[in-house]
Amino acid sequence: MSAAPLVRRDTGPHAASLLTPGRIGSLALPNRIIVTAMGVSLAEEDGTVGRRLIDYHVTQAKGGAGLIIMGVTGVAWPVGAVQPKQSAISDDRFLPGLARLVEEVHAAGGRIAAQLHHGGLVATYSAQHGHPLWAPCYPPPFAGDFPDYFLPEEMAAFAGAMPTIRLLDEADIALVVRQFADAARRAQQAGFDGVEIHAGHGYLLSSFLSPATNSRADGYGGDLAGRARLLLEAVRAARAAVGADFPLWVKIDAREIGRTGGITLDLAIQLARLLEAEGVDAITVSAYHDVGQGKLHSASNIPHEPGAHLDHAAAIRKALSIPVIASGRVEIERGEQGLAKGQFDFLAMGRKLLADPDLPLKLKQGRAEDIRPCIYCYTCVSTAYLREQVRCAVRPETGYEDRDWTPAKVPGHVVIVGGGPAGMEAARRLDLAGARVTLIERSDRLGGTLRFAGLAYEPNERLLDWLRRRIARSKVDVRLRTDATAETIAALKPDRVIVATGAVRDMPPIPGHEQDHVLSGDDLRAMMLGEDAPELRRKTSWPTRLATRLGAATGATANLELVRRATRLWMPLGKRIVILGGELVGVELAEYLAERGREVAIVGEAPKFGGGLLLVRRMRLLAELREHGVAMFPGASAIRIGKEAVTFTDADGTARSLPADSVIVAMGAHGDSTLADALRAAGHDVTEIGDGTGVGYIEGAMRGAAEAVAAMGR
């Protein structure tokens, strides 16, 4: 091993911040924001780099990130591939595409490194195509609830024969070492600014590192020195291939959450020291988990808890003299604090830069309020699980940067009916394109169902606030408390009309639904947000009506954070609540109510709950509902609402009765084209978007708006 390098991180009185320059080995970076490596499935079918992947990374370069790390670039492709359309670096034939990518990123002012990757035991995609899973030894038997969260239609992505496992002998290990070294050489030859060797997340190198998956008795097992031998040999060979000055670093797990006998922080610190002694230029700190436990898939490398790994990154940084790259749902303010305190040297962002690749540039320009927020819905992450290309719920362009999202011909005057997320997003885009826009909303404020979604799940409120700010700063003519009729719209003389009125939420014909203790989703939304509704007047007491009116009059119910706090103290609902309907609205509402001390049960006809939620968020939310004690009864039939109980037949055919002081019906939403059809009949050029065309939730609203605007004039 070579001697430990000299100190290469910032010292002195001036603390680092996200926008101060930094250095990884010989690589000078203009700021401390790094696009973390992500598998996005945007390469070509044959592993080569094409237009879509180039445009995706060029957009990030233009957005001002200090460094882009290109994800999961296969050193042994097609062996070790974890997803379709994964980029490859396993042969010289991939060099032309890789070189074009680097050239265009550099031309856009960016810097880019390649992440060198071998999927090992996690490479189930390549296993579907007949390639064995490479591993140090046979893994422990799979156990846990992970498969239970997939909806039936999602299981098709995993069809195929049971994979086989290849236990690596010394010749195989020598091949792996050569593959990493050759990949590093190719990255340098293609012009990349550095390489990151991926030794985490259950992939091949980390399967050797973890005591939970490596029980070998030869020189590549046993103690840490043995388990780390493959990684250290790969690092040594890669360094020899690229020379001492080419930036090279390693991504490791600081821990394996929930995995018995897995990697611990102490082990990670020891490993980081071994890697520093080998001459690596930095350490990227991540984490992994027991894959059998569904909830843990949003606890490690894509954590739900803010700043989940920063203490571990800080502990590793204390043990080293080389830079540490931290990651893991770190908000901008927390990132600044961590850099100022010297807890880490760079911050790698994933989801935030998918939601807004211009985040670094906006920070530099003092426009933090303009940053489009990530709402942590796990759309982007879940695509990898379902073997689809990356996409983002709040930014439809992500993954589709090769498309032209501006209208071919800007219409003169567009009237938009409905001030929910679809209507606001369409108005925002048309205003930017130069159209004259009138936005009509029948209530007294913008937001639509996104207001209630923001109440139940706080990150959604960030999108609501962002959309409202964008509309407030635009030239859009907003008309609140206005009913859209054929006469109203005709008087405005529009060139185009967009109908974004949202879904209709009829009360389904469930026996007993007419009783006063039964609320529809719209009833509950009106109650929580201080809105008036005829049905609600009948179903609530005068103190409740007075409280909601006062809240509306004083503006208290417009403050969602205030409502969230107040409802922990008082809500006009009974102690025992049964929710009918187990899709997104029902389960998020169950979480909201359970956190406020209610005894909650969910009853629904769907065979599995969580429809409308993306897989990774579904795994976490349903697990947390069980932790809250929420009883769930999917596959129910013969549902009836009585005065004091809800009765039904469960999925096993057993008759059940659940005591209920309040019943909330979170089902029955559907699209409605009545207004759009009437406007067409009156001769208007009409486009429908949002939930009025069928319930698509936030992603459907944002994507539908973007696509409708882009299609204008084509």
QUIVEN-V558533 format. One line per field, one symbol per residue. phi: phi as a letter, one per 30 degrees, with the letter a starting at -180 (. if undefined). A space follows every 10 residues. Layout:
phi=???
//
This chain:
phi=.dddddebbd bjdcddbecd dbbchdddcd acccdddbdc hcddeciddb eddddedded dddjddaccd dhcddbeddi dcadhddbbd addddedddd ededddddjc bbcccdbbdh dcddddddcj cdddadadde edbkcedddd dedddddcdk dddcccddcd ddddddeddd dddddddddd jedlbcddbb iidedddddd ddbbcdccdc biddeddded dddddddddd dcjdcddbbb cbcdacdicd iddcdedddd deddddddjd cabccbabad ddcedddcbc dbdddeidcd dddddddddb ccdcccajhc dedddddddd didacbbccc eddddadded dddddicedd ddddchcidd dddddchcdd abdcbdddib dddcccddbd ddbccccjcd dddddddddd dddjddbccc bddcadkhdd ddddddbeed dddedddddd ddcccddcbd hbddbedede ddhddbbccb didccddddd ejdddddccd ddddedddci ccaeddedcb dddddddddd ddddidddcd dddeddddca bdbddcbccc jcdedddddd dedddciddc bcbadddbcj ejddeddddd ddddddddid dbbdidbhdb ccdbaccacd ddicdbbceb dbbcccajda dacedddddd ddjddcbcbi ddckdbhddd dddddddddd ddic
//
